[in-house]
Amino acid sequence: MKFLFDHILTDYWKVKIEEISNEFKNFNVIKKDPNIPLKEQLEDIDCLIGGSIKKEDLTKAKNLKAIFVPFSGVNTLPLKDLKKSNIIVSNSKGNGKVVAERAVSLLMSLTGKIIEYDEDLRKNIWHGFAAGENPESSWESIIEKKVGILGVGSIGKNITKYLKPYDCKIIGYKKNIVGQSKDYDEHFDIITNNFDYTIKNSDIIFISLPLTDSTRDLINKDNIIKFKNKIIINVGRGPIISQEALYIGLKENILKGACIDVWYNYPEKNSNQCMPLDYPINEFKNIILSPHVGGFNEKALKLSIDWCVENIKAYLNTGKPKNIVKI
């Protein structure tokens, strides 16, 4: 079975590819040639390891049966066309606990005024009791906060695990609920498909949803007012919150604060210069900007690779990956 590898071939990937090869004699992996268009290399390929295939590439992919995406996001894939061609899409959610760690770290940086106090003290400006300030104007604890998590998958579940020691009451939001709350995770206090209920009963809202037609602009200029005095942390995808809504929420003091790790505009290849969105939100103090690195460190990448490898092994064993994206 021919697999085309279209991803960054790290040393860890080399080790795992050798591991699969030793276990499965029918596993034949070919490294994509960067000088030849992907479409021209798919003709005899059974499976693709990568996440950048386009609709036009499918014209030559007559034998393609499965795509193994070594990360979680699949919103850039031509999913409807893949479904028509009966091509399985399997993504990797192994980095969920690391993204969750980043999400909670961003929250604590904001409520703890970590960045603000650090920047001021570097200028010899003090806060707190030493400056004679009122405790009510000091940093804020997350203990016993009410938290809503939009998305109860791997990231959402791990966020609950990190927050429960702080006695937070946690509501999980999932559009389509199957089974009982206990089927999702014991750390959630409530699982609901009621979006308004989740927002109304939360002080802090984490977004860990995938980007789909139904989640795009889920938070928009018409409903941003529902987030009055609340903190939003987005580690899902940028367009789940419309750009305008995010800007209005901060400019008009609707939002208490925001921490954003996922964006709307990204730099071109081989560049590190780009405004992340079309509004000047960098002028506000109550937002922390993070350059989409929640799932980008050595630990996260290894966990994602491990998950992808397990999907490939399951496919070679049974014809089905462990994780299949519902299209």
C-alpha positions as CSV (number, residue, x, y, z in Angstrom):
1,M,0.0,0.0,0.0
2,K,1.5,3.3,-1.1
3,F,1.6,6.3,1.2
4,L,2.7,9.7,0.0
5,F,4.3,11.7,2.8
6,D,3.6,15.4,2.4
7,H,4.7,16.9,5.7
8,I,7.8,18.1,7.6
9,L,10.0,15.0,7.9
10,T,11.4,15.4,11.4
11,D,13.8,12.9,13.1
12,Y,10.8,11.8,15.2
13,W,8.8,11.1,12.1
14,K,11.6,9.1,10.6
15,V,11.7,6.9,13.7
16,K,7.9,6.4,13.6
17,I,7.9,5.6,9.9
18,E,10.5,2.9,10.5
19,E,8.4,1.6,13.3
20,I,5.4,1.2,11.0
21,S,7.5,-0.3,8.2
22,N,8.8,-3.0,10.6
23,E,5.3,-3.8,11.8
24,F,3.6,-3.8,8.4
25,K,5.3,-5.2,5.4
26,N,2.7,-3.7,3.0
27,F,3.5,-0.2,4.2
28,N,5.4,1.6,1.4
29,V,6.0,5.3,2.1
30,I,7.2,7.8,-0.6
31,K,8.4,11.3,0.3
32,K,6.7,14.0,-1.8
33,D,9.1,15.8,-4.2
34,P,8.8,19.6,-3.4
35,N,9.6,20.4,-7.0
36,I,6.6,18.6,-8.5
37,P,3.0,19.6,-7.9
38,L,1.1,17.3,-5.5
39,K,-1.4,16.5,-8.2
40,E,1.3,14.9,-10.3
41,Q,2.4,12.6,-7.5
42,L,-1.0,11.2,-6.5
43,E,-1.8,9.0,-9.4
44,D,-0.8,5.6,-7.8
45,I,-1.1,6.6,-4.2
46,D,-3.4,4.8,-1.8
47,C,-3.1,7.2,1.2
48,L,-1.7,10.6,1.9
49,I,0.0,11.8,5.1
50,G,-0.5,15.5,5.1
51,G,-3.1,18.2,5.2
52,S,-2.8,20.5,2.2
53,I,-4.6,18.7,-0.6
54,K,-6.8,20.8,-2.9
55,K,-9.9,20.1,-4.9
56,E,-8.0,20.1,-8.2
57,D,-5.4,17.6,-6.9
58,L,-8.2,15.0,-6.7
59,T,-8.4,14.7,-10.5
60,K,-5.3,12.5,-10.5
61,A,-5.9,10.8,-7.1
62,K,-7.9,7.9,-8.6
63,N,-6.6,5.4,-6.0
64,L,-6.7,7.6,-3.0
65,K,-8.6,6.0,-0.1
66,A,-7.5,7.9,3.0
67,I,-5.8,11.1,4.2
68,F,-4.0,11.1,7.5
69,V,-3.7,14.7,8.8
70,P,-0.9,15.0,11.4
71,F,-2.7,17.8,13.2
72,S,-6.3,18.6,14.2
73,G,-7.4,21.3,11.8
74,V,-9.1,20.1,8.6
75,N,-11.0,23.3,7.6
76,T,-8.6,23.9,4.6
77,L,-9.4,20.6,3.0
78,P,-12.1,20.2,0.3
79,L,-14.2,18.0,2.6
80,K,-17.3,17.9,0.4
81,D,-15.3,16.7,-2.6
82,L,-13.5,14.1,-0.4
83,K,-16.8,12.8,0.8
84,K,-18.1,12.5,-2.8
85,S,-15.0,10.5,-3.6
86,N,-15.4,8.3,-0.5
87,I,-12.0,9.3,0.8
88,I,-11.6,8.9,4.6
89,V,-10.1,11.8,6.5
90,S,-8.4,11.1,9.8
91,N,-7.0,13.9,11.8
92,S,-4.7,13.9,14.9
93,K,-5.9,15.2,18.2
94,G,-2.9,14.1,20.2
95,N,-1.8,17.7,21.1
96,G,-5.1,18.5,22.9
97,K,-3.5,18.5,26.4
98,V,-0.8,20.9,25.2
99,V,-3.2,23.3,23.5
100,A,-5.3,23.2,26.7
101,E,-2.2,24.0,28.8
102,R,-1.6,27.0,26.6
103,A,-5.3,28.1,26.8
104,V,-5.2,28.0,30.6
105,S,-1.8,29.7,30.7
106,L,-3.2,32.6,28.6
107,L,-6.2,33.0,30.9
108,M,-4.0,33.1,34.0
109,S,-1.7,35.6,32.3
110,L,-4.6,37.9,31.7
111,T,-6.5,37.6,35.0
112,G,-3.2,37.6,36.9
113,K,-2.0,40.8,35.1
114,I,1.3,39.0,34.5
115,I,2.3,41.0,31.4
116,E,1.0,44.3,32.7
117,Y,2.8,44.1,36.0
118,D,6.0,42.8,34.4
119,E,6.1,45.7,31.9
120,D,5.4,48.3,34.6
121,L,8.0,46.9,37.1
122,R,10.6,47.0,34.4
123,K,9.9,50.8,34.4
124,N,10.1,50.9,38.2
125,I,6.3,51.2,38.5
126,W,4.8,49.2,41.3
127,H,1.4,47.8,41.9
128,G,-0.2,46.1,44.9
129,F,0.1,46.8,48.6
130,A,3.6,48.3,48.2
131,A,2.0,51.0,46.0
132,G,-0.9,51.5,48.3
133,E,-3.4,50.1,45.8
134,N,-6.8,48.7,46.7
135,P,-7.0,44.9,46.6
136,E,-10.1,45.2,44.3
137,S,-7.9,46.7,41.6
138,S,-5.3,44.0,41.9
139,W,-5.0,40.8,39.9
140,E,-8.0,38.4,39.8
141,S,-8.1,34.7,41.0
142,I,-9.9,32.1,38.9
143,I,-10.9,30.1,41.9
144,E,-14.6,29.2,41.9
145,K,-15.1,30.9,38.5
146,K,-17.9,29.7,36.3
147,V,-16.4,28.5,33.0
148,G,-18.0,27.7,29.7
149,I,-16.2,25.5,27.2
150,L,-17.4,25.6,23.6
151,G,-16.3,22.2,22.3
152,V,-16.0,19.2,24.5
153,G,-13.3,17.3,22.5
154,S,-9.7,16.6,23.4
155,I,-8.8,20.3,24.1
156,G,-12.0,21.0,26.0
157,K,-11.7,17.9,28.2
158,N,-8.1,18.7,29.1
159,I,-9.1,22.3,30.0
160,T,-11.5,21.0,32.5
161,K,-8.8,18.8,34.1
162,Y,-6.5,21.8,34.5
163,L,-9.3,24.0,36.0
164,K,-11.0,21.6,38.3
165,P,-8.4,22.0,41.1
166,Y,-9.4,25.6,41.2
167,D,-13.0,24.6,42.1
168,C,-14.4,26.0,38.8
169,K,-17.9,25.1,37.8
170,I,-17.6,24.0,34.2
171,I,-20.3,23.9,31.5
172,G,-19.5,22.1,28.3
173,Y,-21.2,23.2,25.1
174,K,-21.7,20.7,22.2
175,K,-24.2,21.3,19.4
176,N,-25.2,17.7,19.0
177,I,-25.3,15.7,22.2
178,V,-25.4,11.9,22.0
179,G,-25.7,9.9,25.2
180,Q,-25.3,11.2,28.7
181,S,-22.9,13.8,30.2
182,K,-20.8,11.1,31.7
183,D,-20.0,9.9,28.1
184,Y,-17.9,13.0,27.5
185,D,-15.9,13.6,30.7
186,E,-16.4,13.4,34.4
187,H,-14.9,16.9,34.9
188,F,-17.7,18.7,33.3
189,D,-20.5,19.7,35.7
190,I,-23.0,20.1,32.8
191,I,-23.0,19.2,29.1
192,T,-25.5,21.2,27.1
193,N,-26.5,22.1,23.5
194,N,-27.9,25.4,24.6
195,F,-25.5,28.1,23.5
196,D,-27.2,31.0,25.3
197,Y,-27.4,29.1,28.5
198,T,-23.6,28.4,28.4
199,I,-22.7,32.0,27.8
200,K,-25.2,33.4,30.4
201,N,-23.9,31.1,33.1
202,S,-20.2,31.6,32.5
203,D,-17.6,34.2,33.6
204,I,-15.0,32.8,31.3
205,I,-15.6,31.2,27.9
206,F,-13.0,29.0,26.2
207,I,-13.4,28.3,22.4
208,S,-12.0,24.9,21.3
209,L,-14.4,24.2,18.4
210,P,-13.3,23.3,14.8
211,L,-14.1,25.7,12.1
212,T,-17.1,24.6,10.1
213,D,-20.0,26.2,8.2
214,S,-22.0,26.1,11.5
215,T,-19.3,27.5,13.7
216,R,-18.0,30.3,11.5
217,D,-19.1,33.7,13.0
218,L,-20.7,31.8,15.9
219,I,-19.8,34.9,17.9
220,N,-20.7,38.0,15.8
221,K,-21.6,41.7,16.1
222,D,-25.3,40.8,16.8
223,N,-24.6,38.5,19.8
224,I,-21.4,39.9,21.2
225,I,-23.4,41.9,23.8
226,K,-24.2,38.6,25.4
227,F,-20.6,38.4,26.4
228,K,-20.8,41.5,28.6
229,N,-18.1,41.4,31.4
230,K,-16.9,38.0,30.3
231,I,-13.5,36.8,29.2
232,I,-13.0,34.9,25.9
233,I,-10.1,32.5,25.2
234,N,-10.0,31.3,21.6
235,V,-7.7,28.3,20.8
236,G,-10.1,26.9,18.2
237,R,-10.0,28.9,15.0
238,G,-10.1,32.7,14.5
239,P,-13.2,33.0,12.3
240,I,-15.4,31.4,15.0
241,I,-15.4,35.0,16.3
242,S,-16.0,37.5,13.6
243,Q,-13.2,40.1,13.4
244,E,-15.7,42.9,13.8
245,A,-17.3,41.3,16.9
246,L,-13.9,40.9,18.6
247,Y,-13.0,44.5,17.9
248,I,-16.4,45.9,19.0
249,G,-16.3,43.7,22.2
250,L,-13.0,45.3,23.2
251,K,-13.6,48.8,22.0
252,E,-17.0,49.2,23.6
253,N,-15.9,47.5,26.9
254,I,-18.3,44.7,26.4
255,L,-15.6,42.1,26.9
256,K,-13.8,42.0,30.3
257,G,-10.9,40.6,28.4
258,A,-9.7,38.2,25.6
259,C,-6.8,35.8,24.9
260,I,-6.5,34.9,21.3
261,D,-4.1,32.2,19.8
262,V,-5.8,31.7,16.5
263,W,-6.2,34.4,13.8
264,Y,-7.6,35.6,10.5
265,N,-4.5,36.7,8.6
266,Y,-1.2,34.8,8.5
267,P,2.2,35.7,7.1
268,E,3.3,34.6,3.7
269,K,5.8,31.7,3.5
270,N,9.3,32.7,4.7
271,S,8.0,35.8,6.3
272,N,7.2,36.7,10.0
273,Q,5.4,40.0,9.3
274,C,1.6,40.2,9.2
275,M,-1.2,42.0,11.1
276,P,-3.2,39.1,12.5
277,L,-6.5,40.8,11.8
278,D,-7.9,43.9,10.1
279,Y,-8.7,45.9,13.3
280,P,-6.2,47.6,15.7
281,I,-6.9,45.4,18.7
282,N,-3.3,45.7,19.8
283,E,-4.2,49.1,21.3
284,F,-6.2,47.4,24.1
285,K,-4.6,46.3,27.4
286,N,-7.2,43.7,28.2
287,I,-6.2,41.3,25.4
288,I,-3.3,38.9,25.2
289,L,-2.1,38.1,21.6
290,S,-0.5,34.7,20.9
291,P,0.8,33.7,17.4
292,H,-1.0,30.4,17.0
293,V,1.5,28.3,18.9
294,G,-0.9,26.4,21.2
295,G,-0.1,23.1,19.4
296,F,3.4,24.1,18.2
297,N,6.2,22.9,20.5
298,E,8.2,19.7,20.7
299,K,5.9,17.9,23.0
300,A,2.7,18.8,21.1
301,L,4.2,17.7,17.7
302,K,5.3,14.4,19.1
303,L,1.9,13.7,20.6
304,S,0.3,14.6,17.3
305,I,2.6,12.3,15.4
306,D,1.9,9.5,17.8
307,W,-1.8,9.9,17.3
308,C,-1.4,10.0,13.5
309,V,0.8,6.8,13.6
310,E,-1.9,5.0,15.6
311,N,-4.5,6.0,13.0
312,I,-2.3,4.7,10.2
313,K,-1.6,1.4,12.1
314,A,-5.4,0.9,12.8
315,Y,-6.1,1.5,9.1
316,L,-3.4,-1.0,8.0
317,N,-4.9,-3.5,10.4
318,T,-8.6,-3.0,9.9
319,G,-9.2,-0.7,7.0
320,K,-10.4,2.1,9.4
321,P,-8.4,4.7,11.3
322,K,-9.1,5.1,15.0
323,N,-10.3,8.6,14.4
324,I,-12.4,9.6,11.4
325,V,-13.5,13.1,10.7
326,K,-17.3,13.4,10.3
327,I,-18.0,15.2,7.0
